[in-house]
Amino acid sequence: MNDAEIRALILQLISDIAPEADTASADDGQDMREAFDLDSMDFLNLLAAIHEKLKVNIPERDYDKVFVLGEAVAYVREALRRQ
């Protein structure tokens, strides 16, 4: 899975969780929580959805590594590579 596919999947999952989020204007450098108005439960639901779809576990100690969209894409890419 390449970066564009991972990014598209994350944005689709965000749209599923927060339908009001404007994912069309997503910026890879923005904090997803702020950009898409995700509260803590929405963010945890996003991480659970990533785990469900890709079997990538993101432990709590790594949450700060996936707040930003571009960093989340890189994190997932590396996790998939290690599988």
N, C-alpha and C positions, 0 to 999 in steps of 0.2 A: 504494500500500500504506500503510495507516494504522499508527499506533503499536501498537495492539492486535494487528494481524496480524503485525507485525515481532516483537513480544515473544513471541507464541505460537510463531512459527517458531524463534526463538532457543532457547526452552525445549524445543521438540521436538528440535532438533539436540543440545542438551545431553543429553536423555534417550537419544538414539541413541548418543551417545559414552560416557555414564556412566549406564547403566541404573539404578544404585543411587541416583542423585541424586533428592532429593525436590523436584521442580520445582513441585509443587502449592502449596508454601508460599514461593514465590519472592518476594523483597522487592526492589523496584527500586533501593533504595539500597545493597544489599550487593554486595561484591566477589564476582563469580561463582566465582572460583577457590576462595575460602574457603567460600562458601555451598553449593557443589555438590562440593567436594573434587576440583577439577580440577587435575591436575598440569600441568606445562608442555607436555607432548605433547598432553594432552586439550585444552588451551586453543588450541594451534596447529591441532589437528584441527577445533575449533569455527570458527576463523577461515577455514580452508580450506572447510568446509561452507557457511559464509555466502557465500563467494566462488562456490562451485559453484552454489548455489541462486539467488542474487540478482545474481551478477556484480559484487559489491561487493568491491573490493580494499582491504584494510586493511594499509597498510605498517607495517613494524616501528616506525617513529618514532611511530606513532599507537596502539600497543598500550595505552599508559596511558590512552587515551581510551575504551577499550572494556572495561575490567576490571569496571566496575559495570554491572549489567543496564540500568538506566534510561539511562545514558550511551551504552551500546552501541546501544540502540534509537534514540536521537537521532542518533547517528553514522550508522547505516545509513539512517535516514530522509533525512538531508541528502545522503548519497552517492547515494541513489536519485533524489532531486530533481535533482541535478546531471547525471545521466545523460541 
